[in-house]
Amino acid sequence: MNRGPLSPFAQTVLPILGAGSLILAWQVLLPLAGVPAYIVPTPTAIAGVFARNGSLLLSNLWPTAIEALSGFVLGNLAAVLLAVVFVHSRTLQAAYFPVVLFFNTIPVLALAPVVILIFGLGMLPKIVIAAVICFFPTLINMIRGLESASPSEHELFRVLSATRWEVFWRLRLPRALPMLFASLRIASATAVIGAIVGEWIGSDKGLGALIIQATFNYQSDRLYAAIVLSSLLSIGFFVAVVAAERWSVRYR
């Protein structure tokens, strides 16, 4: 049977109903299964943390949001600039891309203590870790996007006597934008992960620090509330990237 596309209304309502049904099942089935609240609290218990400790959660949200956003911008900007350099210089790409690949093989949990030792315990090392975790996927996608134009398209621009800047701005960059935004959607979540990992290693504020404190104090409801808040932060970044992508498509 040929199924037609869903209406915009259905595309909006169905995810809400799906999430609501899972939350309802969590609320009802968890006590029936006898799972202790100190292991997995119910959604109402987690919502109670937001009601009672909203100021505490928000005060820890802002440092993580600043670190993740700064790392997102710096990491992706560095990746885009380096991709442009690599595409225009095969020599530099052959010399330094393996070095970049080597650094990408280092697990972020192993790299985080080194960054903390170099930059101290302030906000800067968390920004660096968030930037590093965003950097490599964007670099790979941006290189592939900038190189995705066909030889016939390059030949057409050569015949039209286009400058290198015109080839980049009118051919390479438009071809690269879909891949760039695909990597930015991934980075919107990984930036938050990088910031939280940095806070795990050494910090007394932020959602990562709050998660560690709640874990060691057996405050499972506060732990889950911090996790939900970090997830909402990632969703906010993701929505912002999707909005920027749609604006870019309309502009093009």
C-alpha positions as a Markdown table, in Angstrom:
| # | Residue | x | y | z |
|---|---|---|---|---|
| 1 | Met | 0.0 | 0.0 | 0.0 |
| 2 | Asn | 1.3 | 3.4 | -1.0 |
| 3 | Arg | 1.5 | 5.6 | 2.1 |
| 4 | Gly | 1.3 | 9.4 | 1.6 |
| 5 | Pro | 3.3 | 11.9 | 3.6 |
| 6 | Leu | 2.0 | 13.0 | 7.0 |
| 7 | Ser | 0.4 | 16.3 | 7.4 |
| 8 | Pro | 2.3 | 19.1 | 9.3 |
| 9 | Phe | -0.2 | 18.7 | 12.1 |
| 10 | Ala | 0.5 | 15.0 | 12.4 |
| 11 | Gln | 4.2 | 15.5 | 12.3 |
| 12 | Thr | 3.9 | 17.9 | 15.2 |
| 13 | Val | 1.4 | 16.0 | 17.3 |
| 14 | Leu | 2.6 | 12.4 | 16.9 |
| 15 | Pro | 6.1 | 13.0 | 18.5 |
| 16 | Ile | 4.4 | 14.7 | 21.4 |
| 17 | Leu | 2.0 | 11.7 | 21.8 |
| 18 | Gly | 4.8 | 9.3 | 21.5 |
| 19 | Ala | 6.9 | 11.0 | 24.2 |
| 20 | Gly | 3.9 | 11.4 | 26.4 |
| 21 | Ser | 3.0 | 7.7 | 26.2 |
| 22 | Leu | 6.5 | 6.7 | 27.2 |
| 23 | Ile | 6.5 | 9.1 | 30.1 |
| 24 | Leu | 3.1 | 7.8 | 31.2 |
| 25 | Ala | 4.3 | 4.2 | 31.0 |
| 26 | Trp | 7.4 | 5.2 | 33.0 |
| 27 | Gln | 5.3 | 6.8 | 35.7 |
| 28 | Val | 2.8 | 3.9 | 36.0 |
| 29 | Leu | 4.9 | 0.8 | 35.4 |
| 30 | Leu | 8.0 | 1.7 | 37.4 |
| 31 | Pro | 6.3 | 1.5 | 40.9 |
| 32 | Leu | 4.4 | -1.6 | 39.8 |
| 33 | Ala | 7.7 | -3.2 | 38.9 |
| 34 | Gly | 9.0 | -2.4 | 42.4 |
| 35 | Val | 12.0 | -0.4 | 41.1 |
| 36 | Pro | 13.3 | 1.7 | 44.1 |
| 37 | Ala | 12.9 | 5.5 | 43.7 |
| 38 | Tyr | 16.6 | 6.0 | 44.7 |
| 39 | Ile | 17.6 | 4.1 | 41.5 |
| 40 | Val | 15.1 | 5.3 | 39.0 |
| 41 | Pro | 12.8 | 8.1 | 40.1 |
| 42 | Thr | 9.4 | 8.7 | 38.5 |
| 43 | Pro | 8.8 | 11.6 | 36.1 |
| 44 | Thr | 6.7 | 13.4 | 38.8 |
| 45 | Ala | 9.6 | 13.1 | 41.2 |
| 46 | Ile | 12.0 | 14.6 | 38.6 |
| 47 | Ala | 9.5 | 17.4 | 37.9 |
| 48 | Gly | 9.4 | 18.1 | 41.6 |
| 49 | Val | 13.1 | 18.8 | 41.5 |
| 50 | Phe | 12.5 | 21.4 | 38.9 |
| 51 | Ala | 9.8 | 23.0 | 41.1 |
| 52 | Arg | 11.9 | 22.9 | 44.3 |
| 53 | Asn | 15.4 | 23.5 | 43.0 |
| 54 | Gly | 14.8 | 25.5 | 39.8 |
| 55 | Ser | 17.3 | 28.2 | 40.8 |
| 56 | Leu | 20.0 | 25.6 | 41.5 |
| 57 | Leu | 19.5 | 23.9 | 38.2 |
| 58 | Leu | 19.5 | 27.2 | 36.3 |
| 59 | Ser | 22.6 | 28.4 | 38.0 |
| 60 | Asn | 24.4 | 25.3 | 36.9 |
| 61 | Leu | 22.8 | 25.4 | 33.4 |
| 62 | Trp | 24.4 | 28.8 | 32.4 |
| 63 | Pro | 28.1 | 27.8 | 32.8 |
| 64 | Thr | 27.5 | 24.6 | 30.7 |
| 65 | Ala | 25.5 | 26.5 | 28.1 |
| 66 | Ile | 28.3 | 29.1 | 27.8 |
| 67 | Glu | 31.0 | 26.5 | 27.6 |
| 68 | Ala | 29.1 | 24.4 | 25.0 |
| 69 | Leu | 28.2 | 27.3 | 22.8 |
| 70 | Ser | 31.7 | 28.8 | 22.9 |
| 71 | Gly | 33.2 | 25.4 | 22.1 |
| 72 | Phe | 30.6 | 24.8 | 19.3 |
| 73 | Val | 31.5 | 28.1 | 17.6 |
| 74 | Leu | 35.3 | 27.9 | 18.0 |
| 75 | Gly | 35.5 | 24.2 | 17.1 |
| 76 | Asn | 33.4 | 24.4 | 14.0 |
| 77 | Leu | 34.9 | 27.7 | 12.9 |
| 78 | Ala | 38.4 | 26.2 | 13.2 |
| 79 | Ala | 37.3 | 23.1 | 11.3 |
| 80 | Val | 35.8 | 25.2 | 8.4 |
| 81 | Leu | 38.8 | 27.4 | 8.1 |
| 82 | Leu | 41.2 | 24.4 | 8.1 |
| 83 | Ala | 39.0 | 22.6 | 5.6 |
| 84 | Val | 39.3 | 25.6 | 3.2 |
| 85 | Val | 43.1 | 25.6 | 3.7 |
| 86 | Phe | 43.3 | 21.9 | 3.0 |
| 87 | Val | 41.1 | 22.0 | -0.1 |
| 88 | His | 43.3 | 24.8 | -1.6 |
| 89 | Ser | 46.6 | 23.2 | -0.7 |
| 90 | Arg | 47.1 | 19.5 | -1.3 |
| 91 | Thr | 50.6 | 19.8 | 0.2 |
| 92 | Leu | 49.3 | 21.0 | 3.6 |
| 93 | Gln | 46.5 | 18.5 | 3.5 |
| 94 | Ala | 48.9 | 15.6 | 2.9 |
| 95 | Ala | 51.3 | 16.9 | 5.6 |
| 96 | Tyr | 48.9 | 17.8 | 8.4 |
| 97 | Phe | 45.7 | 15.8 | 7.9 |
| 98 | Pro | 47.2 | 12.6 | 9.4 |
| 99 | Val | 48.2 | 14.6 | 12.4 |
| 100 | Val | 44.7 | 15.8 | 12.9 |
| 101 | Leu | 43.5 | 12.2 | 12.4 |
| 102 | Phe | 45.9 | 11.1 | 15.1 |
| 103 | Phe | 44.6 | 13.6 | 17.6 |
| 104 | Asn | 41.0 | 12.5 | 16.8 |
| 105 | Thr | 41.9 | 8.9 | 17.9 |
| 106 | Ile | 42.5 | 10.1 | 21.5 |
| 107 | Pro | 39.4 | 9.5 | 23.6 |
| 108 | Val | 38.0 | 12.7 | 25.0 |
| 109 | Leu | 38.1 | 11.2 | 28.6 |
| 110 | Ala | 41.8 | 10.7 | 28.2 |
| 111 | Leu | 42.3 | 14.1 | 26.6 |
| 112 | Ala | 40.3 | 16.1 | 29.2 |
| 113 | Pro | 42.8 | 15.7 | 32.1 |
| 114 | Val | 45.6 | 17.0 | 29.9 |
| 115 | Val | 43.6 | 20.0 | 28.9 |
| 116 | Ile | 42.7 | 20.7 | 32.5 |
| 117 | Leu | 46.4 | 20.5 | 33.4 |
| 118 | Ile | 47.3 | 23.0 | 30.7 |
| 119 | Phe | 44.5 | 25.5 | 31.1 |
| 120 | Gly | 43.6 | 25.1 | 34.8 |
| 121 | Leu | 40.2 | 24.7 | 36.3 |
| 122 | Gly | 38.3 | 27.7 | 34.9 |
| 123 | Met | 35.9 | 27.8 | 32.0 |
| 124 | Leu | 38.5 | 27.8 | 29.3 |
| 125 | Pro | 39.4 | 24.1 | 29.4 |
| 126 | Lys | 35.8 | 23.1 | 29.1 |
| 127 | Ile | 35.4 | 25.3 | 26.1 |
| 128 | Val | 38.5 | 23.7 | 24.6 |
| 129 | Ile | 37.2 | 20.2 | 25.2 |
| 130 | Ala | 33.8 | 21.1 | 23.6 |
| 131 | Ala | 35.6 | 22.6 | 20.6 |
| 132 | Val | 37.8 | 19.5 | 20.2 |
| 133 | Ile | 34.9 | 17.1 | 20.2 |
| 134 | Cys | 33.1 | 19.2 | 17.6 |
| 135 | Phe | 36.1 | 19.8 | 15.4 |
| 136 | Phe | 36.9 | 16.6 | 13.5 |
| 137 | Pro | 33.4 | 15.6 | 12.1 |
| 138 | Thr | 32.9 | 19.1 | 10.8 |
| 139 | Leu | 36.4 | 19.1 | 9.2 |
| 140 | Ile | 35.7 | 15.8 | 7.4 |
| 141 | Asn | 32.3 | 16.9 | 6.1 |
| 142 | Met | 33.5 | 20.3 | 5.1 |
| 143 | Ile | 36.4 | 18.9 | 3.1 |
| 144 | Arg | 34.1 | 16.4 | 1.3 |
| 145 | Gly | 31.6 | 19.2 | 0.7 |
| 146 | Leu | 34.1 | 21.6 | -0.8 |
| 147 | Glu | 35.4 | 18.9 | -3.0 |
| 148 | Ser | 32.0 | 17.6 | -4.2 |
| 149 | Ala | 31.7 | 19.9 | -7.2 |
| 150 | Ser | 32.0 | 18.0 | -10.5 |
| 151 | Pro | 34.9 | 18.5 | -12.9 |
| 152 | Ser | 32.4 | 19.8 | -15.5 |
| 153 | Glu | 31.3 | 22.5 | -13.1 |
| 154 | His | 34.9 | 23.6 | -12.4 |
| 155 | Glu | 35.5 | 23.6 | -16.2 |
| 156 | Leu | 32.5 | 25.9 | -16.7 |
| 157 | Phe | 33.8 | 28.3 | -14.1 |
| 158 | Arg | 37.3 | 28.2 | -15.7 |
| 159 | Val | 35.7 | 29.0 | -19.1 |
| 160 | Leu | 33.9 | 32.0 | -17.5 |
| 161 | Ser | 37.3 | 33.2 | -16.1 |
| 162 | Ala | 36.0 | 33.0 | -12.6 |
| 163 | Thr | 38.5 | 33.9 | -9.9 |
| 164 | Arg | 39.4 | 31.5 | -7.1 |
| 165 | Trp | 37.2 | 33.5 | -4.7 |
| 166 | Glu | 34.3 | 33.3 | -7.1 |
| 167 | Val | 34.7 | 29.6 | -7.5 |
| 168 | Phe | 34.8 | 29.2 | -3.7 |
| 169 | Trp | 31.8 | 31.5 | -3.0 |
| 170 | Arg | 29.5 | 30.5 | -5.9 |
| 171 | Leu | 30.4 | 26.8 | -6.4 |
| 172 | Arg | 32.4 | 25.2 | -3.5 |
| 173 | Leu | 30.6 | 26.7 | -0.6 |
| 174 | Pro | 27.0 | 26.1 | -1.8 |
| 175 | Arg | 28.0 | 22.5 | -2.5 |
| 176 | Ala | 29.4 | 22.2 | 1.0 |
| 177 | Leu | 26.5 | 23.7 | 3.0 |
| 178 | Pro | 24.4 | 20.5 | 3.2 |
| 179 | Met | 27.3 | 18.5 | 4.6 |
| 180 | Leu | 28.3 | 21.4 | 6.9 |
| 181 | Phe | 24.9 | 21.6 | 8.5 |
| 182 | Ala | 24.7 | 17.9 | 8.8 |
| 183 | Ser | 27.9 | 18.0 | 10.9 |
| 184 | Leu | 26.6 | 21.1 | 12.8 |
| 185 | Arg | 23.5 | 19.1 | 13.9 |
| 186 | Ile | 25.8 | 16.4 | 15.3 |
| 187 | Ala | 28.0 | 19.0 | 17.0 |
| 188 | Ser | 25.0 | 20.6 | 18.7 |
| 189 | Ala | 24.8 | 17.6 | 20.9 |
| 190 | Thr | 28.5 | 16.7 | 21.2 |
| 191 | Ala | 29.4 | 20.3 | 22.3 |
| 192 | Val | 27.2 | 19.8 | 25.4 |
| 193 | Ile | 28.8 | 16.4 | 26.0 |
| 194 | Gly | 32.3 | 17.9 | 25.8 |
| 195 | Ala | 31.4 | 20.7 | 28.2 |
| 196 | Ile | 29.9 | 18.2 | 30.7 |
| 197 | Val | 32.9 | 15.9 | 30.4 |
| 198 | Gly | 35.2 | 18.8 | 31.2 |
| 199 | Glu | 33.1 | 19.6 | 34.2 |
| 200 | Trp | 33.4 | 16.0 | 35.4 |
| 201 | Ile | 37.2 | 16.2 | 35.5 |
| 202 | Gly | 37.4 | 19.4 | 37.5 |
| 203 | Ser | 34.7 | 21.9 | 38.3 |
| 204 | Asp | 32.4 | 23.0 | 41.1 |
| 205 | Lys | 29.7 | 24.4 | 38.9 |
| 206 | Gly | 27.8 | 23.4 | 35.7 |
| 207 | Leu | 25.5 | 20.5 | 34.9 |
| 208 | Gly | 28.5 | 18.0 | 34.8 |
| 209 | Ala | 29.5 | 19.0 | 38.4 |
| 210 | Leu | 25.9 | 18.8 | 39.5 |
| 211 | Ile | 25.6 | 15.3 | 38.0 |
| 212 | Ile | 28.7 | 14.1 | 39.9 |
| 213 | Gln | 27.5 | 15.7 | 43.2 |
| 214 | Ala | 24.1 | 14.1 | 42.8 |
| 215 | Thr | 25.6 | 10.7 | 42.0 |
| 216 | Phe | 27.8 | 10.6 | 45.1 |
| 217 | Asn | 25.1 | 11.9 | 47.3 |
| 218 | Tyr | 22.5 | 9.4 | 46.0 |
| 219 | Gln | 20.2 | 12.2 | 44.9 |
| 220 | Ser | 18.8 | 10.3 | 42.0 |
| 221 | Asp | 15.9 | 12.7 | 41.3 |
| 222 | Arg | 18.4 | 15.6 | 41.1 |
| 223 | Leu | 20.7 | 13.5 | 38.9 |
| 224 | Tyr | 17.9 | 12.7 | 36.4 |
| 225 | Ala | 16.8 | 16.4 | 36.5 |
| 226 | Ala | 20.3 | 17.5 | 35.5 |
| 227 | Ile | 20.4 | 14.9 | 32.7 |
| 228 | Val | 17.0 | 16.1 | 31.4 |
| 229 | Leu | 18.2 | 19.7 | 31.5 |
| 230 | Ser | 21.4 | 18.8 | 29.6 |
| 231 | Ser | 19.3 | 17.0 | 27.0 |
| 232 | Leu | 17.0 | 20.1 | 26.7 |
| 233 | Leu | 20.1 | 22.2 | 26.2 |
| 234 | Ser | 21.3 | 20.0 | 23.3 |
| 235 | Ile | 17.8 | 20.1 | 21.8 |
| 236 | Gly | 17.9 | 23.9 | 21.9 |
| 237 | Phe | 21.2 | 24.0 | 20.1 |
| 238 | Phe | 19.9 | 21.5 | 17.5 |
| 239 | Val | 16.8 | 23.5 | 16.9 |
| 240 | Ala | 18.9 | 26.7 | 16.4 |
| 241 | Val | 21.1 | 24.8 | 13.8 |
| 242 | Val | 18.0 | 23.6 | 12.0 |
| 243 | Ala | 16.6 | 27.1 | 11.9 |
| 244 | Ala | 19.9 | 28.5 | 10.6 |
| 245 | Glu | 19.9 | 25.7 | 7.9 |
| 246 | Arg | 16.4 | 26.6 | 6.7 |
| 247 | Trp | 17.3 | 30.3 | 6.6 |
| 248 | Ser | 20.4 | 29.4 | 4.6 |
| 249 | Val | 18.4 | 27.4 | 2.1 |
| 250 | Arg | 15.9 | 30.2 | 1.6 |
| 251 | Tyr | 18.7 | 32.7 | 1.2 |
| 252 | Arg | 20.4 | 30.5 | -1.4 |
